[in-house]
Amino acid sequence: MTPPPGTPPPHWSDPLRSDPALRAGLGLRTHVLAILIALVATALAGLAVWIVGVAISAVSQATGGAIAAAGMVLTFSVMFSWAGHLPGALILHALLARGWGGWLPAMAGGLAIGAVLLGPFESLFAVLCGPLLALFHLAGLRWMARLQSGPSGR
């Protein structure tokens, strides 16, 4: 379903739609760089959560320890999250190419991939982190696709 001619591209924060002109910038190089961006963003987010947990430990040992542990798990999840980014790249490519690459479909795809990976990894963490990692992946993919295709609206 394509919007009528002359319709401006959706804003980057649109929950469902994305600029179909990004299709021109979607290639293997773009996907690889987007996965690398997502992996680095995941590790940095995990380190930030760990630092917050360590800081909170001064006030509440139990709460701070739990937050710091979650941060460490998120940081080291990079070693396994590539297993979700590979099928995620296919899903995000299809969504972006059709103009349906908003953050809501990306999060739903991340949740679905996390649920599928729940079996092999035997951890609910894959389901919980899937949507967050999908957003990191989508942000990197949109950014790289926009750089590759040139300016095309918002």
Contacts in CASP RR format, 6 or more apart in sequence:
PFRMAT RR
TARGET T0000
AUTHOR 0000-0000-0000
METHOD contacts of the structure
MODEL  1
MTPPPGTPPPHWSDPLRSDPALRAGLGLRTHVLAILIALVATALAGLAVW
IVGVAISAVSQATGGAIAAAGMVLTFSVMFSWAGHLPGALILHALLARGW
GGWLPAMAGGLAIGAVLLGPFESLFAVLCGPLLALFHLAGLRWMARLQSG
PSGR
2 20 0 8 1.000
8 153 0 8 1.000
8 154 0 8 1.000
9 18 0 8 1.000
9 19 0 8 1.000
9 20 0 8 1.000
9 21 0 8 1.000
9 152 0 8 1.000
9 153 0 8 1.000
9 154 0 8 1.000
10 17 0 8 1.000
10 18 0 8 1.000
10 19 0 8 1.000
10 99 0 8 1.000
10 102 0 8 1.000
10 154 0 8 1.000
11 154 0 8 1.000
12 18 0 8 1.000
12 142 0 8 1.000
12 154 0 8 1.000
13 103 0 8 1.000
14 102 0 8 1.000
15 102 0 8 1.000
15 103 0 8 1.000
15 104 0 8 1.000
16 100 0 8 1.000
16 101 0 8 1.000
16 102 0 8 1.000
16 104 0 8 1.000
16 105 0 8 1.000
17 99 0 8 1.000
17 100 0 8 1.000
17 101 0 8 1.000
17 102 0 8 1.000
18 95 0 8 1.000
18 96 0 8 1.000
18 99 0 8 1.000
18 100 0 8 1.000
18 101 0 8 1.000
18 102 0 8 1.000
18 142 0 8 1.000
19 99 0 8 1.000
19 146 0 8 1.000
19 152 0 8 1.000
19 153 0 8 1.000
19 154 0 8 1.000
20 97 0 8 1.000
20 98 0 8 1.000
20 99 0 8 1.000
21 149 0 8 1.000
21 152 0 8 1.000
21 153 0 8 1.000
22 96 0 8 1.000
22 99 0 8 1.000
22 142 0 8 1.000
22 145 0 8 1.000
22 146 0 8 1.000
22 149 0 8 1.000
22 152 0 8 1.000
23 96 0 8 1.000
23 97 0 8 1.000
23 99 0 8 1.000
23 145 0 8 1.000
23 149 0 8 1.000
24 145 0 8 1.000
24 148 0 8 1.000
24 149 0 8 1.000
24 150 0 8 1.000
24 152 0 8 1.000
25 144 0 8 1.000
25 145 0 8 1.000
25 146 0 8 1.000
25 148 0 8 1.000
25 149 0 8 1.000
26 93 0 8 1.000
26 96 0 8 1.000
26 97 0 8 1.000
26 141 0 8 1.000
26 145 0 8 1.000
26 148 0 8 1.000
27 148 0 8 1.000
29 148 0 8 1.000
30 141 0 8 1.000
30 144 0 8 1.000
30 145 0 8 1.000
30 148 0 8 1.000
31 89 0 8 1.000
31 93 0 8 1.000
31 141 0 8 1.000
33 140 0 8 1.000
33 144 0 8 1.000
34 89 0 8 1.000
34 92 0 8 1.000
34 137 0 8 1.000
34 140 0 8 1.000
34 141 0 8 1.000
34 143 0 8 1.000
34 144 0 8 1.000
35 82 0 8 1.000
35 85 0 8 1.000
35 86 0 8 1.000
35 89 0 8 1.000
35 137 0 8 1.000
37 136 0 8 1.000
37 137 0 8 1.000
37 139 0 8 1.000
37 140 0 8 1.000
37 143 0 8 1.000
37 144 0 8 1.000
38 81 0 8 1.000
38 85 0 8 1.000
38 133 0 8 1.000
38 136 0 8 1.000
38 137 0 8 1.000
38 139 0 8 1.000
38 140 0 8 1.000
39 78 0 8 1.000
39 81 0 8 1.000
39 82 0 8 1.000
39 85 0 8 1.000
41 136 0 8 1.000
41 139 0 8 1.000
42 74 0 8 1.000
42 75 0 8 1.000
42 77 0 8 1.000
42 78 0 8 1.000
42 81 0 8 1.000
42 132 0 8 1.000
42 133 0 8 1.000
42 136 0 8 1.000
43 75 0 8 1.000
43 78 0 8 1.000
45 74 0 8 1.000
45 132 0 8 1.000
45 136 0 8 1.000
46 71 0 8 1.000
46 72 0 8 1.000
46 74 0 8 1.000
46 75 0 8 1.000
47 71 0 8 1.000
47 75 0 8 1.000
49 67 0 8 1.000
49 68 0 8 1.000
49 70 0 8 1.000
49 71 0 8 1.000
49 74 0 8 1.000
50 67 0 8 1.000
50 68 0 8 1.000
50 71 0 8 1.000
50 72 0 8 1.000
50 75 0 8 1.000
52 67 0 8 1.000
53 63 0 8 1.000
53 64 0 8 1.000
53 65 0 8 1.000
53 67 0 8 1.000
53 68 0 8 1.000
53 71 0 8 1.000
54 64 0 8 1.000
54 68 0 8 1.000
56 63 0 8 1.000
56 64 0 8 1.000
56 65 0 8 1.000
56 67 0 8 1.000
57 63 0 8 1.000
57 64 0 8 1.000
57 65 0 8 1.000
57 68 0 8 1.000
73 125 0 8 1.000
74 129 0 8 1.000
77 125 0 8 1.000
77 129 0 8 1.000
77 133 0 8 1.000
80 121 0 8 1.000
80 126 0 8 1.000
81 129 0 8 1.000
81 133 0 8 1.000
83 117 0 8 1.000
83 120 0 8 1.000
83 121 0 8 1.000
84 110 0 8 1.000
84 113 0 8 1.000
84 114 0 8 1.000
84 117 0 8 1.000
84 130 0 8 1.000
84 133 0 8 1.000
85 133 0 8 1.000
85 137 0 8 1.000
87 113 0 8 1.000
87 116 0 8 1.000
88 109 0 8 1.000
88 110 0 8 1.000
88 113 0 8 1.000
88 134 0 8 1.000
88 137 0 8 1.000
89 137 0 8 1.000
89 141 0 8 1.000
91 109 0 8 1.000
91 110 0 8 1.000
91 113 0 8 1.000
92 101 0 8 1.000
92 106 0 8 1.000
92 134 0 8 1.000
92 137 0 8 1.000
92 138 0 8 1.000
92 141 0 8 1.000
93 141 0 8 1.000
95 101 0 8 1.000
95 102 0 8 1.000
95 105 0 8 1.000
95 106 0 8 1.000
96 141 0 8 1.000
96 142 0 8 1.000
96 145 0 8 1.000
101 138 0 8 1.000
102 138 0 8 1.000
103 135 0 8 1.000
103 138 0 8 1.000
106 131 0 8 1.000
106 134 0 8 1.000
106 135 0 8 1.000
106 137 0 8 1.000
106 138 0 8 1.000
107 131 0 8 1.000
107 134 0 8 1.000
107 135 0 8 1.000
108 131 0 8 1.000
109 131 0 8 1.000
109 134 0 8 1.000
110 130 0 8 1.000
110 131 0 8 1.000
110 133 0 8 1.000
110 134 0 8 1.000
111 127 0 8 1.000
111 130 0 8 1.000
111 131 0 8 1.000
111 134 0 8 1.000
113 130 0 8 1.000
113 134 0 8 1.000
114 126 0 8 1.000
114 127 0 8 1.000
114 129 0 8 1.000
114 130 0 8 1.000
115 126 0 8 1.000
115 127 0 8 1.000
117 126 0 8 1.000
118 124 0 8 1.000
118 126 0 8 1.000
118 127 0 8 1.000
146 152 0 8 1.000
END
